[in-house]
Amino acid sequence: KLQFLYFIGNMLEMEALRKENMLLKEVNASLESELRLARESQSASFQQIRSLITLTEKYAVQLRSQTEENKMALEGLPFDGEREREKGRAPNTPNRNDTSFVSQPGTPVEMQQLVHDSPPAPIRGSDYIPQMQSPIIQRAIKPFAVKKQRQALLAGDAWAPKGSALDSDLVVGVSIPSLPSQAKMEPMLLGGRIYKIQLELENGDTQLSFFNGTRDMQFMLDYHFLEGSRLSPGDSDVAISEDFLSFSLTIYPGMLKTLVRGIVNGYSMNMRYGYASTSCLDYFREDLDSKLAAASDKVRLLCQSSNSPDDSSSVADLCALSSTPFVDPEFPPCQQSISRVFEEPTTVRPWIRMEEALAGKNMTTGLAPMGIEPNDIDAGLLCDSWLLSTFSVLAEDPRNVMSIFESAYLSASRTTITQDHRAGIYRLRLCKGGWWETFVIDDWLPASPLGPAFARSVSCAGALWPSLLQKAFAKMYGSYSSLRGGGDALSAFTDFTGCGYDYFNWRSPSDAWTELEDAVSKGYLVIVTTPGVDPTSEVDEEASSLSATYKQVGLVTGYSYLVLKASDGQCTLRNVWGDPAMWKGAKDEGAGVITVNWSEMSQMFDSGGVCYSKPGQIALRVQVQFTPHQGPNVMVALQVMRECTVIVTIHQKDRRGLHEDVDESVAYCTSVIGDHDGHWTLIDSSHQGTFWKGRETVLRIRLKPSAKPYYFVPRAYKEDVEAGVTFSFVLEGKCEGNIARFLQPTAAVMESLYFSPIYNFDPAACQPIRPLVQTGRDAPMASQSVTITDAIKLPHY
């Protein structure tokens, strides 16, 4: 069908070009007639003749340019924003975008539209609109490519109209200008990203102004007025030539600028746009940098007067108790926090504090003043779709997001949440390397230039939860740039939940379906992922067709999608990144939820997996140290009094954000030994006994009550390993009363695991040990044993 529509569009386009060529011939004939009359009557001035020649030549050049663009559009496919983002370019944003008009005296100003109004690309990944320049082609593919108006507007606009009226409810940080009632305000590009404002003055003159309603786009306008126009410049630069009055105007985000005032006697116009340039950022930088410097000075003086430590937690306590805006000394608002010296250089950005930026605009700032929704995440400019996918999944239940911020206050704290937030302090509890840590951050965010440049709320500029979650991860891994590029959404879920994860066997669709259906039925967190790099190729037609197929079904590459249900060969997904209505054959459940057949779904997604997290789980963690030729210093004896399921995970250090290029990952395995008819037996091992080199090594096992304990032994593939890991246990079911004891394994115990059956396994020879232990998300403690109770349940997920 799409090819047929392209064919029809091609035919219509050729007809339009034929008519335009005829019009060009008529213009040339008219020119020759004018020249002949001018020579005969000698009544036309030289300047008028040159004016007509220049106008005709400009029209001919633009017509030829448009013909080439139309041919490229007919042969091309929808633009892929994700691939261009990985190359460092903004999606759907060509290097130079032009929108041009030509007008002659006595004719409507916008009579000849030579280039289609292509809107600047929405930042959000869900709105990759094909950049077909021809209006005919745009109409032909509209059923396949154009998104719902509100979705497209919210994706990239700072404010936008509903229909023809301004809708103040959609304002997300840019103030709408106050205009006289007689002013005419009309959008110049689809979505209302820039508006032309025409005002008739009392003396009969016309004032032509423009308003940029975006957060991070800048527009460059070039107007060329014909002789006979009597104009004075407003905020524009002016150059007077023999034939034209030329005016140039650059409009930064949120700005209202006047181009000219006077009498207009025909003009041509050229428009260019793109993301905020260095000069645009520099325009806002002075004010933002001065505010940041003042805030930093206050914090420095406060620390000097109190002689307190300069770590983030101590400084945050001082600021909270004195109501001083906090500036994080460990992850300061500077370029080093965006990109370190050994990372790829990025744009030097100012930093903004949204509470100050929105002051006086009748807008509330906070974690989530308008609530938390899965589809309320704007990707921004960082290219970390793997991480943003986890934000959306967590937002399915707002308690998931709020618990990350609130759990840091469950233990003794010098300050309250209210005191902290008033000073711009946010404490998040994340599981780094399997061990719960509190990350203290401020609310200064990289700007672009009127709001956050990276993750942000779509609908409310004052909602900080996406930006702060992203900033906490940037601090955990060293910088914002460390989050760029490819990543694993399942590993991010472990950082949020502390629970291990497994991948489905996607090479076998039947096995993958069995694993997926089982995981969903047990209530675990299940996701499927589209290819991280778009599989298109300039010479491979099959790969190009696959890229187009993703867009035709409303999916965006490089994102993960939550699986809500799975049964009878069908899956129910939440699609907040694309357009769910575009997947033909899928049942639209509303709110971005669709139900699709597994046969189709297994072809569209290239991977999937499960994070073993669900409500009601009980967790404990122990730190284990491996010593060369001695092995681990801890093994865990679990006395099972009531039947339960145990998810055992070995967590090792994540390499993300580290400068060293050497891969120091270690292959680990967990072995479980239990009593069988009076003999110690190897009951199970992680990954079927294979030593696993992934960040997490996971074993899920069902244990029945036993008179003797089950022994869990972490093992490394090589004997010379020297590393520290976290050994975590997540228990499900009625497991209260089970007891975990910690022992130091002997060399004989470790050697016995290499033989089957196990004859020399003697746990009685192992001495008790008091390692650092965490229960739930509490602070660590040294303990020889832990009794499983309801008190150490994980927060809701």
ABEGO torsion letter per residue (X at the ends): XAAAAAAAAAAAAAAAAAAAAAAAAAAAAAAAAAAAAAAAAGABBAAAAAAAAAAAAAAAAAAAAAAAAAAAAAABBBBBAAAAAAAGBBBGBBABBBBBBBBBBGBBAAABBABBBBBBBBABAAABBBBBABAAAAAAAAAAABBBAAAAAAAABABBBBEABBBAAABAGBBBBBBBAABBBBBABBGGABBBBBBBBAAGBBBBBBBBABAABBBBBBBBBBBGBBBBBBABBBBBBAABBBBBBBBBBGBBBBABBEBBBEBBBBBBBBBBBAAAAAAAAAAAAAAAAAAAAAAAAAAAAAGBBABAAAAAAAAAAAGBBBBBAABBBBAAAABBAABBBBBBBBBBBAAAAABGAGBBBEABAAEBBAAABBAEAAGBAAAAAAAAAAAABAAAAAAAAAAAAABBBABBAAAAAAAGBBBBBBBBGGBBBBBBBBABBBBOAABBABBBBAABAABAAAAAAAAAAAAAAGBAAAABEBBBAAAAAAAAAGBBBBBBBAABAAAAAAAAAAAAAAGBBBBBBBBABBABBAABAAAAAAAAAAAAAGBBBGBBBBBABBBGGBBBBBBAABBAAABBGBBBAEGGBBBBBAAAAAAABABBBBBBBBBGBBBBBBBBBBBBGAEBABBBBBBBABBBBBBBBBBBBBABGBABABBABBBBBBBBBBBBGGBBBBABBBGGGBBBABABBBBBBBBBBBABBBBBBBBBABAABBBBBBBBBBBBEBABGBBBBBBBBBAAAAAAAABOBBAABBAAABBBBBBBBBBEABBBBBBABBBBBAAABBBBX
